[in-house]
Amino acid sequence: MNAEAIEDRLRDWCSKNGHAVTPLNEVSEPVAALLLGLSTSALRLQFNEGRSLVPVARYVLNRRMYAIADIACYLAHGAQRALD
């Protein structure tokens, strides 16, 4: 599955499960952790250790926001590696 298709599915999942997506297609850190299959604390730890799976898109009131497109690219790359 390509990144664009995964991005659409992630946006749909957020909508169906009541998770906010910003107009810039970003999600909060807890939602990003869910989409990546991590706990929020694990995602924070990775960020603090400089080994984030996906980059922080921006900060809003000192809260990290993650772009759904970046999460989708990470997931697409991981899926491709699993198929190789």
N, C-alpha and C positions, 0 to 999 in steps of 0.2 A: 504494500500500500504506500502511496506517495505522501509526502508531507502535507500537501494541500488537502487531500482527502482526510488525513488524520486530524488536521486543524479543524475542518468542518465537523467531524465527529466529536472532537473535544468541546467545541462551542455548543453543539447540540446537547451533549451530556451535561454541561454546566447549566444550560437553560432548563433542562428537564429536572435537574436536581436542586434548583434554587440557588445556584452559585452565581454571583454577580460577575459579569464581564464588562469591562469599561468600553467606552466608544473607541478606544485605541486597541481593542482586543487584548487586554491584559487582565490577569487575575491576581488576587492577593497571594501571599506566601502560603497560607494554609491550603488554598485551592490548588496551587501549583504542586504542592507536596502530594496531594491526593492524585492528581493527574500523573505524577511521576512514580506513584506507588511507594512513597516515602512518608514517614511521619514528619510533622512540621519541625520538630527538634532536629531530625536528621538533616533536613534541607538547610536549616540554620547553621548547623555544625559544619556542613560542607562549605557553606559560604564563608564562615569565619576562618576556616582552614585554607581557604583559597582554592578549593577543588569543586566548585559548583558544577553541576551537570548542565545547567543552562544559565546564561547571564541574566543579571537583574536588568530589567528594561528601564526602570526609573523608580524614584522614591516619591511617595506621597505621604506627607506628614510623618516622616521617618519610618514608613512601612515599605517593604520591598514589594514591587509589582513585577510580574513575569509575563512576557509576551507569549500568547498561545502559539504563535508561529514558531518561536524558539523551542517550546516544549514539543511541538509536533515534529520539528526537524530532529531533535534528539531521539524521539521515539521511532521515527522512520529509519534513522541510521542504525539504531539498536535492532530493529526488526530485520533490516537488510543483513546485518552481521550474523544474526541467528539463522538466516536462510542460506548463507554462504557455506 
